[in-house]
Amino acid sequence: MEPPGSSPAPEPPQKEAHKEGAADPEQDGEPSGQKTLDGSSQSAALNPQGDDESECLEGDAPAGDAGRWLRVSFGLFGSVWVNEFSRAKKANKRGDWRDPSPRLVLYFGGGGFLAFYNCQMSWSSSPVVTPACDILSEKFHRGQALEALGQAQPVCYTLLDQRHFSGLGNIIKNEVLYRAGIHPLSLGSVLSAPRREALVDHVVEFSTAWLQGKFQGRPQHTQVYQKDQCPAGHQVMKEAFGPPGGFRRLTWWCPQCQPQLSEEPERRQVS
């Protein structure tokens, strides 16, 4: 198994089926190569013997005789293609018609291959993944989610933390905060328990409705995400928020429908 480009890649059949995750239509024309640890963009292939571990993989490989499992997280717009590479469907923002770069390519002895796009990878010593943080799983643990939301940090940071809300992306974050009437920078620690409960309800309800709409071919209509006005006619604000040293995501909110709570009134209510 070798990185694409080090040897001629097989000519992919044009009519082979591929399996895709939930696609972001705005990503179709963008190169989807991921950044390596040195900041460069490259594709990777997996060597099952571990002789040439790609620095694209997050974390250290399990030591000793521990099992070697590669965990792939597709997020909201990752995909895996079978015996076929993804092709550009439109020009990117720079006007280039560049095909997306796979994050990982696995070649097999029979000539077939799998190409992974827009995903995160990490080594794991176990193939078991707990569904407790999966917002669409029947085993989603509300108690753990509520505890995470109670942290003394902006709730918009916590909602995007995949350790607590796996599968929750930026669109869902914006929409559920608007529906719950919570300012994105409100500290979870100053929100009352009923408001945190309501926020988790909106997370599950909106995500479930969105998934069902995808299956039925119905677009999900957003109320605040990428909008100039909220449904009440108020002007929507937009700014990039993110934890210190972390990734900042564009956030839309209505200052009138989602007023930022001061810490003192909430503390008096709790006491």
C-alpha positions in Angstrom: 0.0 0.0 0.0 1.5 3.3 -1.1 0.4 6.9 -1.1 -1.4 8.0 -4.2 1.2 9.6 -6.5 4.0 7.2 -5.5 2.7 4.7 -8.0 0.1 5.0 -10.8 -3.4 4.7 -9.3 -5.8 2.3 -10.9 -8.1 3.8 -13.4 -11.4 3.9 -11.4 -14.5 2.3 -13.0 -16.8 5.1 -14.0 -20.0 3.4 -12.9 -19.0 1.9 -9.6 -21.2 2.8 -6.7 -19.8 4.8 -3.8 -21.0 5.2 -0.2 -21.2 8.8 1.1 -21.9 10.4 4.5 -24.1 13.4 4.8 -22.7 15.8 2.2 -22.2 19.5 2.6 -23.1 21.0 -0.8 -20.7 23.9 -0.3 -17.8 21.4 0.0 -18.3 19.7 -3.3 -15.9 21.9 -5.3 -13.4 22.3 -2.5 -10.2 20.2 -2.2 -10.8 18.0 0.8 -7.2 17.1 1.7 -6.6 17.3 5.4 -3.7 19.1 7.1 -0.9 17.0 8.4 1.1 17.8 11.6 3.6 19.9 9.7 0.8 22.0 8.1 1.1 20.6 4.6 -1.8 19.0 2.8 -1.3 15.4 1.6 -3.1 12.1 0.9 -2.2 9.0 2.9 -2.3 5.3 2.5 -2.4 2.8 5.4 0.4 0.3 5.8 -1.1 -2.5 7.9 2.3 -3.6 9.1 2.9 -0.3 10.8 6.3 0.2 9.1 5.3 3.6 7.7 2.8 5.2 10.0 1.4 8.3 8.4 1.6 11.5 10.4 -2.0 12.2 9.2 -3.1 9.8 11.9 -4.0 11.4 15.2 -2.4 9.9 18.4 0.2 7.2 18.8 -0.3 3.7 17.5 -1.0 1.2 20.2 2.2 -0.1 21.7 3.4 -3.7 22.0 1.0 -6.5 21.1 -2.1 -4.3 21.5 -4.7 -4.6 18.7 -4.3 -2.1 15.8 -7.6 -0.5 14.9 -8.0 2.5 12.7 -11.0 4.7 13.8 -12.5 6.9 11.1 -14.9 9.7 11.9 -16.8 11.2 8.9 -18.4 14.1 10.7 -21.2 15.7 8.7 -19.7 15.7 5.2 -17.1 12.9 5.1 -17.4 10.1 2.6 -15.8 6.8 1.4 -15.7 6.0 -2.3 -15.4 2.4 -3.6 -13.1 1.8 -6.6 -13.6 5.4 -7.7 -12.1 8.8 -6.8 -14.3 11.8 -6.0 -14.4 14.4 -8.9 -14.9 18.1 -8.7 -18.5 19.0 -9.3 -17.8 22.8 -9.5 -15.0 25.3 -9.3 -13.8 26.1 -5.8 -13.7 29.6 -4.3 -10.5 30.3 -6.2 -12.0 29.3 -9.5 -10.0 26.1 -9.7 -11.5 22.8 -10.9 -9.5 20.6 -8.6 -10.5 17.2 -7.6 -10.8 16.7 -3.8 -7.7 15.0 -2.3 -8.5 11.8 -0.4 -7.5 11.7 3.3 -6.7 8.0 3.0 -6.6 5.4 0.2 -6.6 1.6 0.9 -5.5 -0.5 -2.0 -6.4 -4.2 -2.1 -4.7 -7.2 -3.8 -7.6 -7.7 -6.2 -7.2 -4.2 -7.7 -10.0 -2.6 -5.7 -9.5 0.4 -3.4 -11.3 2.6 -0.9 -10.8 6.4 -0.9 -11.7 8.3 2.3 -12.5 12.0 2.2 -13.1 14.7 4.8 -12.6 12.5 7.8 -10.6 12.3 11.0 -8.5 9.2 11.8 -7.0 7.9 15.0 -5.5 4.7 16.2 -7.5 2.7 18.7 -6.8 -0.4 20.7 -10.4 -1.5 20.5 -13.0 -1.7 17.7 -15.8 -0.8 20.2 -17.2 2.7 20.2 -19.6 3.8 22.9 -22.8 5.3 21.4 -23.5 7.2 24.7 -22.4 10.5 23.1 -24.1 9.9 19.7 -26.9 12.4 19.5 -28.9 10.0 17.2 -28.3 6.8 19.1 -31.0 5.2 21.2 -28.2 4.8 23.8 -27.5 8.6 23.8 -26.8 9.4 27.5 -28.8 12.6 28.3 -27.3 12.7 31.8 -23.7 13.0 30.5 -24.8 15.6 27.9 -26.5 17.7 30.6 -23.4 17.4 32.8 -21.2 18.6 30.0 -23.5 21.5 29.3 -23.1 22.7 32.9 -19.5 23.6 32.4 -18.4 27.1 33.0 -17.7 27.8 29.3 -19.8 29.1 26.4 -22.4 26.5 25.4 -21.5 27.0 21.7 -18.1 25.4 22.6 -19.6 22.5 24.4 -22.1 21.6 21.7 -19.4 21.1 19.1 -17.3 18.9 21.5 -17.6 15.5 19.9 -16.8 13.8 23.1 -20.2 14.9 24.4 -22.3 15.5 21.3 -21.0 13.2 18.6 -22.4 14.1 15.2 -23.4 17.7 16.2 -22.1 20.2 13.7 -22.1 23.9 13.1 -25.6 24.1 11.5 -27.2 22.1 14.3 -25.4 24.3 16.9 -26.8 27.5 15.5 -30.3 26.2 15.0 -30.8 24.6 18.4 -29.4 27.6 20.3 -31.9 29.8 18.5 -34.8 27.4 19.1 -33.8 27.3 22.8 -33.5 31.1 23.0 -29.9 30.8 24.4 -27.1 33.2 23.4 -24.1 31.2 22.1 -21.7 32.7 24.6 -23.9 32.0 27.6 -22.0 30.0 30.2 -23.5 26.6 30.7 -22.9 27.0 34.4 -25.3 29.9 34.7 -28.1 28.2 32.7 -30.9 26.7 34.8 -31.4 22.9 34.7 -34.7 23.3 32.7 -33.0 25.4 30.1 -30.2 22.8 29.6 -32.9 20.1 29.4 -34.7 22.1 26.7 -31.5 22.6 24.8 -30.8 18.8 24.7 -34.4 18.2 23.6 -33.8 20.6 20.7 -30.6 18.9 19.8 -32.2 15.5 19.5 -35.4 16.7 17.8 -33.7 18.9 15.2 -31.1 16.3 14.4 -33.7 13.5 14.0 -35.9 15.7 11.8 -32.9 16.6 9.7 -31.9 13.0 9.2 -35.4 11.9 8.3 -35.6 14.8 5.8 -32.4 13.6 4.2 -33.8 10.1 3.7 -37.0 11.5 2.2 -35.3 14.1 0.0 -36.7 17.0 1.9 -34.4 20.0 2.6 -34.1 21.1 6.2 -35.1 24.8 6.5 -32.9 26.8 8.9 -34.2 29.7 10.9 -31.0 31.5 11.8 -28.1 29.8 10.1 -26.7 32.0 7.3 -29.8 34.2 7.6 -29.9 38.0 7.7 -33.1 38.0 9.8 -34.6 35.6 12.2 -38.3 34.4 11.8 -39.4 37.3 14.1 -37.9 39.8 11.7 -34.9 40.8 13.9 -31.4 41.4 12.5 -29.2 38.4 12.9 -25.6 38.8 14.1 -22.6 36.7 12.8 -19.2 36.2 14.4 -16.6 33.4 14.7 -16.5 31.8 18.1 -14.2 29.1 19.4 -12.3 28.0 22.5 -8.8 29.6 23.1 -6.3 27.9 20.8 -9.1 25.9 19.2 -11.1 26.0 16.0 -13.4 29.0 15.5 -16.7 28.5 13.8 -19.0 31.0 12.3 -22.0 31.6 14.6 -25.3 33.2 13.8 -27.7 34.4 16.6 -30.4 36.9 17.2 -29.6 39.3 20.0 -33.2 39.9 20.8 -34.4 36.3 20.7 -31.2 35.1 22.4 -30.2 37.7 25.0 -27.0 37.0 26.8 -27.6 36.3 30.4 -25.6 38.0 33.1 -24.1 35.7 35.6 -25.5 37.4 38.8 -29.3 37.0 38.2 -28.8 33.3 37.4 -26.7 32.8 40.6 -29.4 34.5 42.7 -32.0 32.2 41.2 -29.9 29.1 42.0 -29.2 30.2 45.5 
